[in-house]
Amino acid sequence: MTLTTSSLDEFTYLQEFKQDIADGKYVLGQWMQLNIQYVEKCLSEGKCLYDPLKAEKKIRFIETQCRYVEGRSGPFLLESWQKYIVACIFGLVDEDGFRHFTEIVLIIGRKQGKSTFAAALEMTIAYTEPELGMQLYNLAPKLQQANIIYDQTLLMIAKNKTASKLGKKRRSDFYIAKTNTKISPLAFNSKKSDGFNPYFACFDEFAAWEGVKAVDMWNVMLSAQGGRHDPINLACSTANFIDGGLYDELFPRCTSVLLGTSEEENLLPFLFMIDDIQKWDDVQELKKALPNLGVSFFEKNLQKEIRKAHASPSYKNEFICKYCNIKMNTVAAWIPQEAIRLSQGDVIKPEDFQRMACVGGVDLSQTTDLTSACVVINFEGVNYVYSHFWIPAGRLKDLTERDNVDYSAMVSHGFLSLSGDKFVDYKDVTKWFVDLRKEYKLNILVIGYDRYSSTYFVDEMKQQGFLMDDVNQGTNLSPILTEFEGLIMQGLIQTGTNGLLQSHIRNTAIKREADGKRMRMLKISETKHIDGMAALIDALTVKSKYNDQYKWILEGNKKRE
């Protein structure tokens, strides 16, 4: 095995890329900045090692054996941003020398040489990887799309006399007899997945793949790689307008990895896109999505596209999607792990806030699932969140297995109560609020609740003397979400030791509307819960709504000796 190192100094292609950034050659958006931080953290914490010889071998092969097949002629000379990606793919390894990152996601603006770059990677894998019997697939819902990178790969091979002599174009694939390797285009049908044993799978323009079948395509190919020691998957695309497809599955996962809120270790996203949609026509901002500007696409042509977008509202949307690389109504992970850590602290106990004023929030969800409630106490400018959860006692085992959460531990820590048998008894939620008021003399001024909550629960709470106000959890809450983001980033939201609430904050994604201003909360994936976050936002919403009426009370909280 080649000598490996975790020293960042040895990662010369990262240092070169960073130097070009410092020199102004590249402008990075937030996600690529986080990408570099994530890679550096993985190395510094020993989660992966860097093998400079492996990285150098692949880059040397591309630059000496691969040639352009469109536009320019001559050898494929990589830009520093491309060398960095190649070095990450092939040079970052585990302690056994195998590839650390097996899922690579590249989202980049239009006309940045994406297909040619992917073809060079594919040719490199086919001719330099040591494994025998490799199967390399170029996938898309339709064969015409699957053929794009496949055809470029074959043209690149044809320009290399040695490589072309080692292989043969057959009716449906390209075959390299020496290593028993085949390269194929594939219009995928997830129902016919038997027999696939992919070493490499390229998912081209995956943002245009629609529906559940697109996600199935991804999952089937990855699950078929169980017999491979060192597999690799490349999903590359420019943003699109399609909702509910593979992009909406991968992008939240990617952003969660970069924010540090994901447990995934083998996914590495490279997300080149602008940050501020209001600057869609600013060339400096556009460089964040177009790292190959001046190489495969020239600024004078970009200016033509900008003028065209100014003249046509419909084309402006196309420009923002394709050149700014912003998908309309994008779902992305939201609060970074560092901010969630900042919210952690000592145990939050209601007895420490006796006789103080506060606001409440409740998310009843479904009676067979999690229910959450909280109160938010503002003390000395900090919002302390005392939160509690309920699940049906008879479903403890099932929900523990389904959610992969140790709910029994949450019960023992006092964050969760078992309620009812098969259904949560909402009377327990009412009692929780009543007890806070009675035992700790908390002055709960108003409680926000989802307008779809049970009518009898709301009526019961009103009978107990609580002021209840319904909250519509849509894009109308954009100002509240923005406020929460600012507060937690500054450490002005405190969640104490409540790991269940913290996980719900971590699971929360944001879907931004086309104007970049309106947004709404969503789950990061369908299997995750955000009930605690929903209850917290309900509380902050009524706090804002009743600010003029209760501000002097809420901000007047003082510790009682």
N, C-alpha and C positions, 0 to 999 in steps of 0.2 A: 504493500500500500504506500502511496505517496505521502511524504511528510506533510502534516497539516499544521496550521497555526490559527490562533484566534486573534492575532495582532492586527489591529486596524491599519497599522503602518504597512503591512504586507499587502493589503488590499489596494494596490496601486490604481486600479481602474476606478475605484470609488474616489480616491484622492484626486485623480485627474478630472473626474466629473465635477467634484466640488470646486476645484480650482476654476474650471470653465464657468461655473455658476458665479463664483466670486468676481470673475473678470467681466461678467455681464453677457457672456455668450448665450446663456440660458436663463430663463426666468421660471422659477418653480411655483406651482400652486400648492395649496395646503396639503393635498394628498401625497404629492411627490416629496414634499418636505418631510412628511410623516413616514414615508417609505424609507428614506435614508436613515431617519432616527430609529426606525424599527429594525433595519438590518444591523446598524451599529449596536443596538441594544442586544440583539440576538448573539452577536459575536462577543460583546463585553461580558455577557452573563453566561457564556459557554453553552448556549443552546444549540449552536452550530459552530463549525470550524471553517476556515478558509484554506483551500488548496490552490495556491497560485499556479502550479504547473498545469492542473486541469483546466483552469480558466484560460491560461496562455495558449494551451494546445488548441482549444476551440476557436479562440479569436484569430490565431495564426492560420488555421484552416480556412476560416471564412475569408480572410483577407488575401489569401494566396490561391485558393482553389475555387472560390465562388466568384461569379462575374455577373454584372448587371444584365438584365434581359429586357429592360424597358428604359426608354429615354437615353440615359448615358451609356457609354460602353466602358470596358475595362474592368479591372478587379473591384470587388465589392469592398471598399474601404469604409470601415465603421466609424461613425461619429462617437464621441465620448459617452453620450447617453446610451447608445446601443452597446458599447463595450461594457458599460456598467451592468446592463441587463444580462448580457451573455455571461459575464463573470458571476453574477448572482445565481443564474440557472445552473451553471456547471461547476463553479468553484466553491459554493457553499455546501458543505457536506456534514454528515453525522460522524460520530467517532469511528464508524466502520468504513468510512470513505464513500458511503452512498449519498446520493442527492438528498439534501435536506428539504428543499422546496420542490414538491412534485406537481403542484397546481400553480400555474403562472397565468395571471390575468393582465392583459395589456389593453387599455382603453385610451385611444389617442385620436387626435383630430384628423380630418380628411387630408389626403395628399401628403402624408408623412412617410411614405415608403413602407407601410405596414406589411403588405403582402410580400414584397420582395425580401424584407427582413425575415418574415416567417419562413419563406422558402429557403433562405440561407441557413436558418436554424435546422430545418428539416433535412436538408442535404448533409449538414454537419453531423446530425444524429445518425443518419443512415450509413455514413462512411467512416465514422470515428468511434462509435460506441462499441464496446467489446462483446456485448451479448449476441448470441446466435439466435436465429429464428425471429428476428424482430418484425413486428407488424406496425407499420406507420399509416395512420388513417387521417384523411382530410374530410371532415364531417360538415354537413349542412342538411337542412330539410330537403333541398332539391339538389340534384346532381350538378346542375349548371353552376351553382354557387360552390359546391364542393370541389369542382374542377379548377377554380381560380388559382389557389395556392398550389394545388397538385400540378397544374400545367406549368406554373412558374418554376417549381422545383425541377421538373423534367427538362425544361429549357436550360436551367442553370447547369444541370448535369450534362446536357448535350454540349455545352460550351467547354467542358473539361474532358479532354481526350481519354485520360486515364480512367476517370470515373465512368464515362459512358461505355468504355470497353468492358468494365466489370459488371455492367447491368444490361438488362434487356427489357424493352417495352413489350408487354403482352397485351392481350385484348382489354383487360380490365385493371391492370396494375403494371408496376415497374418492378422487376425482380433482379436481385443481386445474389447470384448463386453461391459465391464464396462464403457469405455469411447467412445464407438462406433468409434474406431480408426482402420484404415486399412493401411497396408504397402504393396506397390505394385511395381513390376518392370514394366517398360513401354517402349516399342519400339514406339517412338512417331511419329505421323503423324499430322502435324499442321492443316491439313484440317479437322480433326476429333477431335476438341478440346472442343466440347460441353460437359457439365456435369462435367468437372474438377473443383474442388474447393480446390486446394492444400494448405496445411498448411506448408509443407516442401517439397522441391524439390531438389534432389541431381543429379547434372550433372557430371557424371563420365567420366574421360579422354576426356574432351571437346575439347582439342587441336587436337584430331583426327576426330572431326566432320566436315564434308565438306559442303561447299556451303551455299546458302541462307536458305535452310531448317533448317540448324543447328541454325541460328540466329532466325528464326521463332519459333523454338522449345522453345528457351529461352524466347522470348517475349510473347508467348502465355501463358506459365505457369505463368509468373509474372503478366500478366494482369488478369489472372483468380483468383488472390488472393485478389481481391477488397473487398470481404466479410469477410476477416480474420482480426482480431485485431492485431495479433502478428506473422505474417508469417516469414519464413526464407528460404533462398535459398543458397545452397552450390555448387559451381562449383569448382571441384578439378581435377588436371591434372598434368602430366609431359609434358614438351615441345614435339612437334612433327614436322613433316616436311610439314604438310598440309597448303596450302595457301588459303585464301579467306573463311575460316570457322569461327566458333564461337570464336576461340582464337584471330583471327585478329580483331574481334569486341570488345572483352572484354579487351585485353591487353592495347590498347591505352587509353581506358577509365580508367583502373586501374592506369596507370602511370600518367595520367592527374590529377586524384584525389590526388595521393601522391605528385605531384609537386605543388599542390595548384592552378592549372589552370582550374579546373572543378567546376561547380556549383552543382554537385551531392553531396548529404549529407548522403545517406544510403548505399553506396558501400564501403566495407572495403577489400582491397587486402592484401594478405600475399604472397609475391613473393620472394621465395628462389632461387637465381641463382647467378652464378659467375659474376664478373664485367669485368674481363680482359680475353678475349678469348685466348690471347697469353700465358696465364698461365693455360691452360686447364688441364695440367698434374701435377699441383702443389696442393698437398693435402690441404694446408692451404687455397688456393683459392677455392678448391672444397667444403670445409666445409660450404661455403656460400650457396651452393645448397643442401647440405646433412646434415641437423641439427641432424639427428638420426645416424650419423656415430658413430660406437662403440656400438650401441644399437640394431638396426634392421639390420645393415649392417656393416661389419667389415673392418678395414683398409687393412688387408692382402688380402681380396677379391677385394678391390678397386685397390690395386697395381697390381693384376692379370689383371684387366680390362685395366689399364693404359698400361701395357706391350703389351697386345693384340692390343690396339689402335695404339701404336708405330709401330707394325709389319704390320698393315693393314690400308692403307689409307681410305678404305671404312668404316671400323669399327670405325676409328677415328671420322668420321662425326656422326656416331651413338652415340658414347661416348659423344661427345660435346653436342649433342641434349638431351640425356637422363640423363647423370650424371652431366654435367655442367648446364643442364636445360636451354639451349639456343636454341631457335627456329631459324633456318636459315632464314635470311631475315625478321627479327623481325621489326614490326612497333610499335614505342613507342612515347609517348609524349616527348617533348624535353626541352623547356626552362622553368625553374621553375618560379613560380609567384614572388618570391623574386627578381629575376633578372629583370623581367618586371617592377616591382615597382622601381627598381634601375634606370631604363631608363626614368622614369617619372620625370618631372620637370616643369620649367616655360614654358609658351607658346613660341614655336619656330616661330619667325617672320622673313621673308626674309629681311626686312629692317635692321635687326641687323647684316646681313652678306653681306652688299653691297660691290660690287667690289671684292668679294672673289672668288677663284676658287673652283670648285666642280665637281662631277660626277652625272649622272642621271640614272634612271632606270624606265622602264615602263612595265606593264603587262596588255595587252589589254583584255585578257580573251575573253568573248563572247560579241557581241554588245548588247545583250538583258540583260546583267548582269553587275556586278561590273567591272569597269576598274580602275587601280591604276597607279600613277606615283609619283616619288620622286626625290629629289636631296639630296646628302650627302655632307655636308661641314665639313672638318676636321679643327678644330680650337683648338690649344693648346693640341693636342693629343686626343681630344674627337670628335667623329663622330656625328654631329647633323643631324637628318633626318627630312626634311621638306616634308611631304607627302600629297597627295590629291587623292580624289576618285570621280568617276562619275557613275551615274545610269540613265537609261531612265526615263524621267519625267512621262511618261504614265504608268510606272510600279512601281511607288513609293509605292502605297498601297499594291500591290501584293507581292513585295519583302520584305516590312516591316513585313507582316504577315508570309511569308515563312521563313524568316531568324530570326524572333523574335528580330529584331534590330530596334530601333527608328531612322530610316534614316532621318526623318524630323528634329530631334534634331541635327543630324550630319550636316545637311545643315545649321542650325542656328549657329552652332559652327564654321562653315567655313571649315570643313574637307571634305565636300562632295558637289558636284554640280549636278544639274539636267541637263541632256544633251539630246537633241532630244526628241522624243515622245516615240516610241516603241523601238528605238535603240540608243545606245550611238553614238554621232557624234564625231568621232576621231579628227575633226578639233578643237574641244574644248581642247583636250589634247595638240595638237600642240600649240594652243594659250597660254596655261598655261606656257609652256616652253619659248615661245617667250616673254611673259610678264615678266617672271623672269629675262630674259636677258636684256630686254629693260628698265623696271622700276627700277630694283634693281642692274643692272649692274653685275649680277652674270656671272662668266666666266665658263659656262658649257662645260667642256673639251671634254667629250664623254658620250654617253647615251647607256646603255645596254638594249636590248629588246629580248623578247622570239622570237626565229627564226620562230615561226608560226604566228607572228604578221602580220597584214594587210600590203600588199605590198604598197598600196597607202599611208598609214600613214607614212611608212618609207621613201618613196620617197618624200613626202611633207616635212618631217623633214629635209631631206638632202637638199632640195631646200631652206630651211630657213637657211642653213649653219651649221647645227649640224652634228657632227661626230657620226654616228650610228654604233653599233657593235652588231651582233646577239649573243645570249647566249643559249647554249644547256643545259637545266636544267635537267641533269642526274647525275649519280654518279661521273662524271668528276668534279662536283662542291664540292666534299668532302672537299678539303682544304679550300674553301671559307666558307662552313658551319662550319667547325671547328674553323676558325678564328672568325666568327661572334659569336659563342658560347662563346669563350674566351673574346671577347670585351664586350658583354652585361653583362657577369658575373662580369666583373671588373668595370662596370658603364661607359664604354667608348663608348656606344651607347646611344644617348639621343633621345627620341621620344616626349618629351614635354608633352602636354596635349591631344595628339591625341589618344583618346580612341578607334577609329576604327582601326588604325594601331596596337595598343597594343593588341586588340582582335585577329587580324590576326596572330600576333606572337604567341599568346596563342594557337591558333587553329592549329599550325604547328606541325606535327609529323615527325619523322625520321624513314626511313626504312634502316636498316643496312644490308649490304651483309654478306655472310657467313664468310668472312675473318675478319670481325669486324672493318675494316678500311674504306671501301667505303660506302657511304650513299647517300640518296636522300631525298628531301622534299616531304611530302604528307599531305593531310588534316587529322586531328585527326578523322574526320568522314565525310561522304559524304555530310552532311547538313551544314558543316562549310566552311568558306571562308579563303583563305590565299593569296589573290591577292596582298595585301599591302606588305606582306613578300616576295612574288616572285619578286616584283618590287625592293625592297630593296636589295635582293641578286643579282639581275641583275646589280644594281649600284655598289655593292662591287666587283662583278666579273670583271667589266671593270676597276675599280680602281686598282685591282691587276694586270690585264693584261697590263695596260699602266703605271705601277708603275715606270719602268725605265725612261720612257719618261716624265712623269708629276710629279714625286714625289717631286721635288724641288719646284714646283708651289703649289701643294696641301698642303704641309707642311709649306709653307711660308705665309699662311694666317695670316693677322694681322688686328685687329680692326681699323676701320677708325673713327676718331672723327667727 
